[in-house]
Amino acid sequence: MSQVNLQRVKILTEQIKFETSQPMTDWDLVQHLLDELMENHQQYKSYALSNNLIPYHSPVSKIAS
């Protein structure tokens, strides 16, 4: 579920950027997208914290020397 929430956060963020860059912005749509963004953010953050993960950070792979 966390990957789904993280992907939705990324998609919604891009969609909000696009919608707000338009000359005729539909602010009701933007509000709906923001509400959905916050819901997915909270779910992802909750999952990350309960699994001792740092929210929105990818694991760093170590390079063998």
C-alpha positions as CSV (number, residue, x, y, z in Angstrom):
1,M,0.0,0.0,0.0
2,S,2.8,2.4,0.8
3,Q,4.1,2.3,-2.8
4,V,0.6,3.1,-4.1
5,N,0.3,6.1,-1.8
6,L,3.8,7.3,-2.7
7,Q,3.0,7.0,-6.4
8,R,-0.3,8.8,-6.0
9,V,1.5,11.6,-4.1
10,K,3.9,12.1,-7.0
11,I,1.1,12.0,-9.6
12,L,-1.1,14.4,-7.7
13,T,1.7,16.8,-7.1
14,E,2.4,16.9,-10.9
15,Q,-1.3,17.3,-11.7
16,I,-1.7,20.2,-9.2
17,K,1.3,21.9,-10.7
18,F,-0.2,21.5,-14.2
19,E,-3.7,22.6,-13.2
20,T,-2.4,25.7,-11.4
21,S,-0.3,26.7,-14.4
22,Q,-3.3,27.0,-16.7
23,P,-4.9,30.4,-17.4
24,M,-8.4,29.1,-16.5
25,T,-7.6,27.1,-13.3
26,D,-10.5,25.0,-12.0
27,W,-10.0,25.8,-8.3
28,D,-12.6,23.2,-7.2
29,L,-10.6,20.5,-9.0
30,V,-7.4,21.8,-7.4
31,Q,-9.0,21.6,-4.0
32,H,-10.2,18.1,-4.6
33,L,-6.6,17.1,-5.8
34,L,-5.1,18.7,-2.6
35,D,-7.5,16.8,-0.4
36,E,-6.6,13.6,-2.1
37,L,-2.9,14.5,-1.9
38,M,-3.1,15.0,1.8
39,E,-5.0,11.8,2.4
40,N,-2.3,9.8,0.5
41,H,0.5,11.7,2.2
42,Q,-0.9,10.9,5.6
43,Q,-1.3,7.2,4.8
44,Y,2.2,7.0,3.3
45,K,3.7,8.9,6.3
46,S,1.9,6.6,8.8
47,Y,3.2,3.5,7.0
48,A,6.7,4.8,6.8
49,L,6.9,5.8,10.5
50,S,5.4,2.5,11.6
51,N,8.1,0.6,9.7
52,N,11.0,2.8,10.8
53,L,11.4,4.3,7.3
54,I,12.3,7.9,6.5
55,P,9.3,9.2,4.5
56,Y,10.1,10.1,0.8
57,H,13.7,8.9,0.9
58,S,14.9,6.0,-1.2
59,P,17.2,3.6,0.3
60,V,20.8,4.4,-0.5
61,S,22.8,1.6,-2.1
62,K,26.4,1.2,-1.0
63,I,29.0,1.1,-3.7
64,A,31.6,-1.6,-3.2
65,S,35.1,-0.3,-3.2
